[in-house]
């Protein structure tokens, strides 16, 4: 949205360029349905002599088109391809026009991009954009066009949700390394809450560090920003009596939580059978196979195949829970079934 506003301000402050600019942008504005192809198209610059002749003839500005372009920009209705093309045409026209102020335009874009990156810390610029911005000491039209292109198409939004899957091999050093950039981002954005989810936290061998983060709000004695919200999932701990013969997995390799963390625990109970069945049925309905009539089309599995697969998975799940213990299977096993189905569908002869 800010890029649209930036271009709108440029257009409104460059009256000498409007006639030629509108002539060149007109076919693109009238053909917005095909704008996906515009990025790789070369704009055709008019010869400088022709531009001068048009200036002398005082070609009137197409006010209807100008109003339409401004309306599109005001309502943020133009895609990135068109925004990129607008900037490219503006610079080319300015460079061809003796009255143009190309250097000023290049500087305005440089200031705009840097202000955006400074004012919106969630915008993560690409390494190429950073390198291009450093070349402003010798600005060129080509570099300015590339800067805008890189900013529009390759800038990312930093996430506000982070997940770390724990296991016994995760060390304190790795945990500190994981937390460092998140804490830095939280300090830059004190008004925004960042969520960190630790999965299977009680498989970790450094539970004392989690106790410090969750309860004390510190990490190795250093305060953690208040706008970081922690949440975690644990595997159930089932104590097995000694000398018990086990022919299946009845327990995960987990550690007992410190008492202070036990007070934070909320048990949601097992997933209801109806909910699990609905999930399996919906997931299987998403699988596609190649049509026998048209190899280019894909269609869902036939109803009886869907029903058979769903029923088989549910029966296997119930058998394991009843005969091997509820903790003997999880949704991981169901996902493995989906992976197996997908493998055979992709490699069908």
C-alpha positions in Angstrom: 0.0 0.0 0.0 2.8 2.4 0.8 4.4 1.7 -2.5 1.2 2.8 -4.3 1.1 6.0 -2.2 4.8 6.6 -3.0 4.1 6.4 -6.8 1.0 8.5 -6.5 3.1 11.3 -4.9 5.7 11.0 -7.6 3.1 11.3 -10.4 1.5 14.4 -8.7 4.9 16.1 -8.4 6.1 15.5 -12.0 3.8 17.4 -14.3 6.4 17.6 -17.0 6.4 13.9 -17.4 2.7 13.2 -17.4 1.9 13.2 -21.1 4.6 10.8 -22.2 4.1 8.7 -19.1 0.4 8.2 -19.7 1.0 7.4 -23.3 3.2 4.5 -22.3 1.3 3.2 -19.4 -2.1 3.4 -21.1 -1.9 0.0 -22.9 -0.8 -1.7 -19.7 -3.6 -0.1 -17.6 -6.2 -1.1 -20.3 -4.8 -4.7 -20.3 -4.6 -5.4 -16.6 -5.8 -9.0 -17.0 -2.4 -9.9 -18.7 -0.2 -8.1 -16.2 1.5 -11.3 -15.2 3.6 -11.0 -18.4 4.6 -7.4 -17.8 7.5 -8.1 -15.5 9.7 -9.5 -18.3 8.6 -7.1 -21.0 10.9 -4.3 -22.1 9.3 -0.9 -22.2 9.9 0.9 -25.5 11.4 4.3 -24.8 10.6 7.1 -27.2 13.6 8.7 -28.9 14.7 11.9 -27.1 14.0 13.9 -30.2 10.4 12.8 -30.3 10.0 13.6 -26.6 11.3 17.1 -27.3 8.9 17.5 -30.3 6.0 16.4 -28.2 7.0 18.9 -25.5 7.1 21.7 -28.0 3.7 20.7 -29.4 2.3 20.7 -25.8 0.5 17.5 -26.1 -2.4 17.7 -23.6 -2.5 15.4 -20.6 -5.1 12.6 -20.8 -6.9 13.6 -17.7 -9.3 10.7 -17.8 -6.5 8.2 -17.8 -4.6 10.2 -15.2 -7.7 10.2 -12.9 -8.0 6.4 -13.5 -4.4 5.8 -12.6 -4.6 7.9 -9.5 -7.8 6.1 -8.4 -6.1 2.7 -8.9 -3.1 3.9 -6.7 -5.3 5.5 -4.1 -7.4 2.3 -3.7 -4.3 0.0 -3.9 -5.8 -1.9 -6.8 -2.6 -2.3 -8.9 -0.5 -5.5 -8.6 3.2 -5.4 -8.0 3.9 -6.0 -11.7 2.1 -2.8 -12.6 3.7 -0.8 -9.7 7.1 -1.9 -10.9 6.3 -1.0 -14.5 5.1 2.5 -13.5 8.4 3.3 -11.7 10.3 1.9 -14.7 8.4 4.1 -17.2 8.7 7.2 -14.9 12.5 6.9 -14.8 12.9 6.3 -18.5 10.6 9.2 -19.4 12.5 11.5 -17.0 15.8 10.5 -18.4 14.7 11.3 -21.9 13.2 14.6 -21.0 15.5 17.6 -20.6 13.1 18.9 -17.9 13.3 15.7 -16.0 14.8 15.3 -12.6 16.1 11.8 -12.7 18.6 12.1 -9.9 16.0 13.5 -7.6 13.7 10.7 -8.4 16.4 8.1 -7.7 17.1 9.7 -4.4 13.4 9.8 -3.5 13.1 6.0 -4.0 16.3 5.4 -2.0 14.9 7.5 0.9 11.5 5.8 0.6 12.9 2.2 0.8 15.2 3.0 3.7 12.4 4.7 5.6 10.2 1.7 5.1 12.8 -0.7 6.4 13.5 1.6 9.4 9.9 2.2 10.3 8.6 -1.3 9.7 11.0 -3.8 11.4 8.9 -6.7 10.3 10.0 -6.2 6.7 12.9 -8.4 6.0 14.9 -7.2 3.0 16.8 -9.6 0.8 20.6 -9.6 0.8 20.5 -8.4 -2.8 18.4 -5.4 -1.8 20.9 -4.5 0.9 23.7 -4.7 -1.6 21.8 -2.5 -4.1 21.1 0.1 -1.5 24.8 0.4 -0.8 25.4 1.3 -4.5 23.5 4.6 -4.2 26.8 6.4 -4.1 26.9 5.9 -7.9 23.1 5.9 -8.7 21.9 4.8 -12.1 18.4 4.3 -13.5 19.1 0.6 -13.8 20.0 0.3 -10.2 17.0 2.3 -9.0 14.7 0.0 -11.1 16.3 -3.1 -9.6 16.0 -1.7 -6.1 12.3 -1.2 -6.5 11.8 -4.6 -8.1 13.8 -6.3 -5.4 11.8 -4.5 -2.7 8.4 -5.3 -4.2 9.0 -9.0 -5.1 11.6 -10.3 -2.6 11.0 -8.6 0.7 9.5 -10.9 3.3 7.5 -10.3 6.4 9.1 -11.6 9.6 6.9 -14.1 11.4 5.3 -13.5 14.8 5.0 -17.2 15.5 8.0 -19.5 16.1 8.1 -23.2 16.7 10.9 -25.4 18.0 10.6 -29.2 18.1 12.6 -30.4 21.1 14.5 -33.7 21.5 17.1 -35.0 23.9 19.9 -33.7 21.6 18.9 -30.0 21.9 21.5 -28.2 24.0 21.3 -25.0 26.0 23.5 -23.3 23.5 21.1 -24.2 20.7 18.2 -22.9 22.7 20.0 -19.6 23.4 20.8 -19.3 19.7 17.1 -19.9 18.8 15.9 -17.3 21.3 18.4 -14.5 20.4 17.0 -13.2 17.1 13.4 -13.5 18.5 14.3 -11.5 21.6 15.9 -8.8 19.4 12.8 -8.6 17.2 10.6 -8.4 20.3 12.7 -5.5 21.6 12.3 -3.7 18.3 8.5 -4.2 18.4 7.4 -3.8 22.0 3.8 -3.1 21.1 3.5 -6.5 19.3 3.2 -9.9 21.0 5.4 -12.7 19.6 4.4 -16.3 20.3 6.9 -19.1 20.7 5.7 -22.7 20.8 8.0 -25.4 22.1 6.8 -28.8 21.0 7.5 -32.0 23.1 9.3 -29.8 25.6 9.6 -32.6 28.2 11.8 -34.6 25.9 14.5 -31.9 26.3 17.4 -32.5 28.7 17.5 -28.8 29.8 14.2 -28.4 31.5 15.7 -26.1 34.1 16.2 -23.5 31.3 12.5 -23.7 30.3 11.6 -23.3 34.0 13.8 -20.1 34.0 12.2 -18.7 30.8 8.6 -19.6 31.7 8.6 -18.8 35.4 11.4 -16.2 35.9 11.2 -14.5 32.5 15.0 -14.7 32.0 17.4 -16.7 30.0 20.8 -17.3 31.7 19.9 -14.3 33.9 19.1 -11.9 31.0 15.6 -10.5 31.0 13.3 -11.8 28.2 11.1 -9.1 26.6 7.7 -9.0 28.1 5.9 -9.2 24.8 7.1 -12.8 24.2 4.4 -15.3 25.0 5.5 -18.9 25.6 3.4 -22.0 25.0 4.4 -25.6 24.9 3.2 -29.1 24.4 4.3 -32.2 26.3 4.1 -35.9 25.9 2.3 -37.9 28.6 4.5 -39.4 31.2 3.4 -43.0 32.2 5.5 -44.7 34.8 6.0 -48.4 34.1 6.6 -50.9 36.9 9.9 -52.6 37.0 10.3 -56.0 35.4 7.2 -55.4 33.2 7.6 -57.2 29.9 6.8 -54.8 27.0 6.4 -55.8 23.4 5.5 -52.4 22.2 6.2 -48.7 22.9 4.1 -47.8 25.9 5.9 -44.7 26.9 7.8 -41.8 25.3 11.3 -40.9 26.4 10.3 -37.9 28.5 11.3 -36.3 31.7 9.2 -35.5 34.6 8.4 -31.7 34.7 9.7 -29.5 37.6 6.9 -28.8 40.1 6.7 -25.2 39.1 6.0 -26.2 35.4 3.5 -28.8 36.5 1.3 -25.9 37.8 1.2 -24.5 34.3 0.0 -27.8 32.7 -3.4 -28.0 31.2 -4.7 -31.5 30.1 -7.0 -31.4 27.1 -7.7 -35.2 27.2 -7.6 -37.5 24.2 -9.0 -36.5 20.8 -12.6 -37.7 20.4 -13.1 -40.6 18.0 -15.6 -38.6 16.0 -13.2 -35.7 15.5 -10.4 -38.0 14.5 -12.6 -39.9 12.0 -13.8 -36.6 10.5 -10.2 -35.5 10.1 -9.2 -38.8 8.4 -12.2 -38.7 6.0 -11.5 -35.1 5.0 -7.8 -35.7 4.5 -8.4 -38.7 2.2 -10.9 -36.8 0.2 -8.1 -34.4 -0.8 -6.1 -37.1 -2.6 -6.2 -36.8 -6.4 -5.5 -39.4 -9.1 -5.0 -39.0 -12.8 -8.1 -39.4 -14.9 -8.2 -42.5 -17.1 -10.0 -40.4 -19.8 -7.7 -37.4 -19.7 -4.1 -37.7 -18.4 -4.0 -33.9 -17.9 -6.9 -33.9 -15.4 -6.9 -35.2 -11.8 -10.0 -36.4 -10.0 -10.7 -37.5 -6.4 -10.5 -41.1 -5.4 -13.7 -43.1 -5.9 -16.0 -43.1 -3.0 -15.6 -46.8 -2.1 -11.8 -46.3 -2.1 -12.0 -43.3 0.2 -14.4 -45.2 2.6 -12.1 -48.3 2.6 -9.0 -46.3 3.3 -10.6 -44.2 6.1 -12.2 -47.3 7.7 -8.9 -49.2 7.6 -6.9 -46.4 9.3 -9.5 -46.0 12.0 -9.7 -49.7 12.7 -5.9 -50.0 12.9 -5.8 -47.0 15.3 -8.5 -48.5 17.5 -6.9 -51.9 17.6 -3.6 -50.5 18.7 -5.2 -48.3 21.4 -7.3 -51.2 22.8 -4.6 -54.0 22.6 -1.3 -52.1 23.0 -2.4 -49.1 25.0 -3.6 -45.6 24.2 -0.1 -44.3 24.2 1.1 -46.8 21.6 -0.1 -44.7 18.6 -0.5 -41.1 17.8 -1.4 -38.8 14.9 2.2 -39.5 13.6 1.1 -43.0 12.6 -1.9 -41.6 10.8 0.3 -39.2 8.9 2.5 -42.1 8.0 -0.5 -43.8 6.5 -1.2 -40.6 4.4 2.4 -40.6 3.3 2.1 -44.2 2.2 -1.1 -43.6 0.3 0.5 -40.6 -1.4 3.6 -42.6 -2.4 1.5 -45.3 -4.1 -0.7 -42.7 -5.9 2.4 -40.8 -7.2 4.1 -44.0 -8.3 1.1 -45.9 -9.7 1.9 -47.8 -12.9 
